[in-house]
Amino acid sequence: MIQIERIRLHLPAGFEHRATSIARMVGEVLAKQHIARDVSLESVSIPPQRIAAGTPDVEIAYLIAEQIVSSYGRRQ
């Protein structure tokens, strides 16, 4: 299970109004992940992603979730 207490997104200008939607979708994507064992991570930082202005929120959420899961795998 992946449990997130707080998520902080740094989005470029023009994306501010999309933060809540993207954060919610990241949670939904992570909830569907199958994790072999529990790992507690104090924090996870992912590198900035290059995203076009027209990219759908769900696609952005999948990119972020993929980076979070990848980070989890490196710490096992």
MOPERA-V80795 format. One record per pair of residues at least 6 apart in sequence whose C-alpha atoms are under 7 Angstrom apart, sorted by sequence separation. I is the first residue (numbers start at 0). J is the second residue. If there is no record, write none. Layout:
# MOPERA-V80795
[[I:J] [I:J]]
This chain:
# MOPERA-V80795
[[8:18] [45:66] [43:67] [1:29] [1:30] [24:57] [28:61] [0:34] [21:56] [25:60] [29:64] [20:56] [21:57] [24:60] [25:61] [28:64] [0:37] [21:59] [25:63] [21:60] [25:64]]
